[in-house]
Amino acid sequence: MNTSAIIAACIVSLIIIGACISLLITKRQNAQQYAGLAALKLLKDLVVALQKHRGLSSAILNGDKQSNAELERQQQHIHRCQHSLTENRFICQQARWDSFHQHWPRLQQNWRSNNLENNIAQHSLMIKNLLFLAQDLATFYSLSSLSKQHKNIDFLWHELLETAESIGQVRALGSGLAAAKKSTSVERIRLAFLHNKIGQIDAKSLNHFAHVFVPQDSAYQSLLEQLLTTIEVELINKPQPSISVSDYFQQASNVLEGLYQLFDAGIAHLEQQNTKH
């Protein structure tokens, strides 16, 4: 074999080796991003369970005797999510996760001795910490890079989840005021703060992703605006609210469930993009 043939064979071999290495790197990156998406879904499930636990425990502190069984089911679900998330190496290395690990057992054991305000505050603090962890997770796994069609796909784990949490808080606080049929000026100011925060969601992005991911049920913006009107008219402007607890709770829950449906559809879209790479 002459020199030219040897050089050509070496070049071809290097190209093949390079292509194999590139393919392996791509496969490894896809596997890591898939693990990131799975952890992000689990974190969302954990947040949802904690939001339900906040509502149920607050209802029990307000005298509700019917929610104990459901509360125990939520605690079991939280434990399952917690256990599954410990399988993700990135999660286990984060100080925010350590903070949750220390905070949750204390709250689970002691919430019955808290007053209502402190109980809501402790849950909300823990949830806020997990939402930051979800954003850190998405950045670490470069999840935004999975969607070439939607530049601001990170809207899902930033604004959408934060808005959902604000709605979870107005649901818990507003239900308490509706049940008591009275409110203090401090409580109305707190509601007004959350109302303003929810109203700042990027409506353009919300409608865009709703039409793309859940075209069969995309009227999120109008449902959100109706809820904001209810909060303003029935709770912020009325020191003695007259709306029924069930009507208000259901309206807020419908919006909350819709946002989480949109989040799930968006993550499913990213999983499909991941499998194509």
Salt bridges, closest charged atoms under 4 A:
ASP45 OD1 - LYS44 NZ 3.21
GLU70 OE1 - ARG73 NH2 2.92
ASP136 OD2 - ARG96 NE 3.15
GLU165 OE2 - ARG54 NH1 2.80
GLU234 OE1 - LYS238 NZ 3.22
ASP264 OD1 - LYS44 NZ 3.04
GLU271 OE2 - LYS41 NZ 2.76
